[in-house]
């Protein structure tokens, strides 16, 4: 350190110059800021995340994405309807209990019998238009266990003469026998609670409709056959044509 008055070098620890007696002021040392041990210095929020931190974030997110994808795939697989077919009867296909028929694969006779179980799947419904325009069948035998027969299921079966609807059927679709020009008799069970319109449109030869319930219940079904020369035989009476 040097004296600011005369320029003579003096000791760093001395407060007076020995040459001229000038008082020397020691420059203050910079103050050290004391930071409490439990205070964390603030960081800039806009500072980029280090590669190490990114590496810690990505693996859990990737695992979650993979697990979500697997769960979604399993959900879709279990929700999708599965079609089953018996190799001995390839003309029948069942999807979630609903029967479908392919006339092009059929090799039987003019009397078609539908089994109650196909390839381990129980038949509970006849699909819309299942036998539509199948002209070669004079009789179709349906099994017990069917609850619903879809719209136009037998429409256009021009050789069909009669049909016994199982007592387990609850609903009948519209235009069920539309265009069955040779249909003569039908048995509709008391279990049916609703029937679509135009069930017997174009069935000019229909003469006998058997219904084991009372006349009152038949009237509640609102099946219109006024244009046909058919009798409805209920257990408590017969309804004449018209």
Secondary structure by P-SEA (a helix, b strand, c coil): ccccccccccccccccccccccccccccccbbbbccccccccccccccccaaaaaaccaaaaaaaaaaaaaaaaaaaaabbbbbbccccccccccccbbbbbccccccccbbbbbcccccccccccccccccccccccbbbbbccccccccccccccccccbbbbcccccccccccccccccccbbbbcccccccccccccccccccbbbbcccaaaaaaaccccccccbbbbccccccccc
